[in-house]
Amino acid sequence: MEDNELDSISQDNNSKLVMVGHGVRVEGRIEGSESADISGALSGTIKSSNISINKTGNFNGDMTGQDIRISGQVE
């Protein structure tokens, strides 16, 4: 990618959105996001204002948020 493409991507994520797509596995900690959209597998800790665990999503760990919607699996 060219530098101007990277700048564009950085500016587009000012909304502090985190997405874990279907088929993606993540282990670790997510903090400071405004919205987290989980369609894949996340294991660890998530602290976000709005959290969506979608139908194909799988979360295992500690979760803190103001608006949490769960359609998938949570342990």
N, C-alpha and C positions, 0 to 999 in steps of 0.2 A: 504494500500500500504506500501511496505517496503521503507526505507530511500533511497536505491540505485535507486528505481523506481522513486521517487520524484526528485532526482538529475537529472535523465535522462530526465524527462519532462521539468524541468527548463532549461537545456542546449539546448533542442530541440527548445525552443521558443526564442532563441537569435535573430531571425528575427523580433521580435516585431510584430507578427501577432495577430490580434483580430478577432474572428469569432463569429457571433451570428447566430446560426443554425435555420432552419425552425421550427416554433412552439415555439421558445424561445422568451420571452419578457424581455427587459432590459430598465430600466430608470436610467439616470445618465449622467456622463461625461466620454468620452474616449479621452485621450491626450497622445501624445508621441509614438503612434504606427506607424510603417512604412506602414503597410497595414491593412485595415479593410474590412472584407467581411461580408455583412449583408444579411442574408436570412430570418431572423425572424423580429421581431418588436423592434425598438430602438427609444426611446423618450428622447431627451436631447441635448447634445452637443458632436460633434465629430471633433477632429483635428488630421488628419493623412495624410501622404504623398500620399498614394493611397487608394481610397475609392471605393468599389463596392457595390451598392445596387442592389441585384439580383432580378429576376422575382418575387419571393415570398417575397421579402424584403419590409419593410414599415418603413420609417424614418420620424420623426416629430421633428424639432428643428433647431439648428444652425450647419452648416457644413463648414469646412475649409480644403482644400486639394489641391495638385498640379495636380493630375490625378484622376478625379471623373467620374465613369461610373454608369449610372442610368438605370436600366431595370424595377425596381419596382415602388412603390409609395413614393413620397417625398412631405412633406408640410413644 
